[in-house]
Amino acid sequence: MPFWPATERRSSGTELTGAFREEQDDHHDLPDNLSRFLAASGNVERAALEAIALQAYREEKLSSGELRRLLGYRTRLQVHAFLKAHGVPLQYGLEDLEHDRKEGDAIPRPSAR
């Protein structure tokens, strides 16, 4: 966005006041390939939400549980499938493994016959 000195007159003939004035532009053009991707998705809002959510997950700003709730999935497996479809590895560390192991150990075993 361009800045002009306070006393400069723009080509439109308007005079700017104050130290600097910033020209406002509320319109942003998307690159063609991004526009085609969003149009092909059929639901621009959903495609944008998924793209933002994926990036937040990659940057570890969202957990898989938060991602699940944000995208409206009912199960972890749906989140795992979503991540796999987009080539994003599951963030599964040693702490997650230990939690799952403890949960598995707490499941009652069937009695032997």
C-alpha positions in Angstrom: 0.0 0.0 0.0 1.5 3.3 -1.0 2.2 6.2 1.4 2.4 9.9 0.5 4.0 12.8 2.4 1.4 14.9 4.2 1.4 17.9 1.8 1.5 16.0 -1.5 -1.5 16.2 -3.8 -2.6 13.0 -5.5 -3.5 12.8 -9.2 -7.2 12.8 -8.2 -6.7 16.3 -6.9 -7.3 15.4 -3.2 -4.9 16.7 -0.7 -3.6 14.4 2.0 -3.4 15.6 5.6 -1.5 14.3 8.6 2.0 12.9 8.7 1.2 10.0 6.3 -2.1 8.6 4.9 -2.5 5.1 3.9 -4.6 4.3 0.9 -7.2 1.6 1.7 -7.8 -1.4 -0.6 -10.4 -3.9 0.7 -10.2 -5.9 -2.5 -7.7 -8.7 -2.9 -7.2 -10.8 -6.0 -6.4 -14.4 -5.6 -3.9 -16.2 -7.8 -5.6 -18.1 -10.7 -4.5 -21.5 -9.4 -6.0 -20.8 -5.9 -9.2 -19.4 -7.4 -9.6 -22.6 -9.5 -8.9 -24.8 -6.5 -11.5 -23.0 -4.4 -14.1 -23.0 -7.3 -13.5 -26.7 -7.9 -14.1 -27.5 -4.2 -17.8 -26.4 -4.6 -17.7 -24.8 -1.1 -15.3 -21.9 -0.9 -15.9 -21.3 2.8 -15.2 -25.0 3.7 -12.1 -25.2 1.4 -10.7 -22.0 3.1 -11.5 -23.4 6.6 -9.8 -26.7 5.8 -6.7 -24.9 4.3 -6.3 -22.7 7.4 -7.0 -25.6 9.8 -4.4 -27.8 8.0 -1.8 -25.0 8.3 -2.5 -24.5 11.9 -2.2 -28.2 12.6 1.1 -28.3 10.7 2.4 -25.5 12.8 1.2 -27.3 15.9 -1.2 -24.5 16.8 -4.1 -27.0 16.7 -4.2 -30.5 18.2 -5.9 -33.3 16.3 -8.8 -33.0 18.8 -9.2 -29.3 18.1 -8.9 -30.0 14.4 -11.7 -32.7 14.7 -14.0 -30.2 16.5 -13.2 -27.3 14.1 -14.0 -29.4 11.0 -17.0 -31.1 12.6 -15.7 -34.7 12.5 -17.1 -37.2 14.9 -14.1 -39.5 15.2 -10.3 -39.5 15.2 -10.3 -41.8 12.3 -12.0 -39.2 10.2 -9.3 -36.7 11.1 -6.6 -39.2 10.3 -8.2 -39.8 6.9 -8.4 -36.1 6.3 -4.8 -35.5 7.2 -3.7 -38.5 5.0 -5.7 -37.2 2.0 -3.9 -33.9 2.3 -0.4 -35.4 2.8 -0.1 -34.1 6.4 1.5 -36.5 8.8 -0.2 -37.3 12.1 1.4 -35.6 15.0 1.8 -38.6 17.3 4.6 -38.5 19.8 5.8 -40.5 22.7 3.3 -38.9 25.1 0.5 -39.9 22.8 1.8 -43.5 22.6 2.1 -43.7 26.4 -1.5 -42.4 26.8 -2.9 -44.9 24.3 -0.9 -47.8 26.0 -2.4 -46.9 29.4 -5.9 -46.7 28.0 -5.4 -50.0 26.2 -4.2 -51.7 29.4 -7.3 -50.5 31.3 -9.6 -52.4 29.0 -10.9 -55.5 30.7 -9.7 -58.7 29.2 -12.2 -61.4 28.4 -12.0 -64.4 30.7 -10.4 -67.6 29.3 -12.8 -70.5 28.9 
